[in-house]
Amino acid sequence: MGCVIRNRKPALVFYADGRITVTAWAMKMLNLEPGDVINLWEEGKDVYLYGIKNPTGYYKCRLRGNNKASVRTCRCFSAELSHYILDKMGGDKCQVAGGEVKDITVGKGLELILRNIC
């Protein structure tokens, strides 16, 4: 049996080599820009993506512009974050959809829907 409604688009794409693509929608929801840093926060069974604006110092997962065609889509590299999600989902590539933006302990976080997108 397949999906009936196929309008859920990915907010993040995780690859086995540590590459993470953050779509323009997720960037807009968290008010992120190139140069900001992302991380994951886990509360119970829920996993959230949150951003750090204008970080100082060295951070592993700093967003960089992807290409000229999609100005708001960014990419970063973090083997730790990629393997964390890929271990939960399985496979070498995983597209994760985003849910609602909620207030979490570290600020504003985008809830990640950790199940397969059709």
ZAMARGU-4260 file (C-alpha; in steps of 0.2 Angstrom, whole numbers, plus 5000, padded with zeros to 4 digits):
<rodrens>
0) 5000/5000/5000 | 5007/5017/4996 | 5004/5035/5001 | 4988/5043/4996 | 4993/5061/4999
5) 5011/5066/4992 | 5013/5084/4997 | 5025/5082/5011 | 5042/5089/5006 | 5058/5086/5015
10) 5065/5100/5026 | 5082/5091/5028 | 5091/5078/5018 | 5105/5068/5027 | 5118/5058/5018
15) 5130/5045/5024 | 5146/5055/5020 | 5140/5068/5033 | 5132/5081/5020 | 5116/5089/5026
20) 5105/5099/5015 | 5093/5112/5024 | 5079/5117/5012 | 5073/5135/5010 | 5057/5131/5020
25) 5067/5125/5035 | 5078/5140/5034 | 5063/5152/5034 | 5054/5143/5048 | 5070/5145/5060
30) 5075/5162/5052 | 5092/5155/5048 | 5105/5163/5036 | 5122/5156/5029 | 5135/5157/5042
35) 5123/5151/5056 | 5125/5135/5065 | 5112/5120/5067 | 5111/5106/5079 | 5098/5093/5085
40) 5089/5093/5102 | 5080/5077/5108 | 5066/5078/5121 | 5059/5061/5124 | 5054/5054/5108
45) 5054/5070/5098 | 5069/5077/5089 | 5071/5096/5085 | 5082/5106/5073 | 5087/5122/5081
50) 5099/5136/5075 | 5112/5147/5083 | 5112/5165/5076 | 5129/5173/5073 | 5140/5161/5082
55) 5157/5165/5088 | 5171/5153/5088 | 5172/5136/5079 | 5157/5125/5076 | 5155/5109/5066
60) 5139/5112/5057 | 5140/5130/5050 | 5128/5133/5036 | 5135/5138/5019 | 5126/5143/5003
65) 5122/5129/4991 | 5121/5137/4974 | 5116/5153/4965 | 5099/5145/4959 | 5092/5142/4977
70) 5098/5156/4987 | 5090/5151/5004 | 5095/5132/5003 | 5110/5129/5012 | 5122/5114/5016
75) 5133/5109/5030 | 5144/5094/5035 | 5142/5084/5051 | 5145/5066/5052 | 5139/5065/5069
80) 5122/5072/5065 | 5120/5063/5049 | 5124/5046/5057 | 5112/5050/5072 | 5097/5052/5060
85) 5103/5038/5048 | 5104/5026/5062 | 5086/5030/5067 | 5079/5029/5049 | 5091/5017/5040
90) 5099/5019/5023 | 5112/5030/5015 | 5101/5045/5012 | 5087/5051/5022 | 5074/5064/5018
95) 5066/5071/5034 | 5050/5082/5034 | 5048/5096/5047 | 5033/5099/5058 | 5029/5113/5069
100) 5041/5126/5076 | 5040/5125/5095 | 5049/5133/5110 | 5062/5121/5117 | 5075/5122/5131
105) 5088/5130/5119 | 5076/5142/5110 | 5065/5139/5095 | 5066/5122/5087 | 5058/5114/5071
110) 5051/5097/5075 | 5057/5083/5064 | 5045/5070/5058 | 5056/5054/5058 | 5047/5042/5047
115) 5049/5038/5028 | 5043/5051/5016 | 5034/5043/5001
</rodrens>
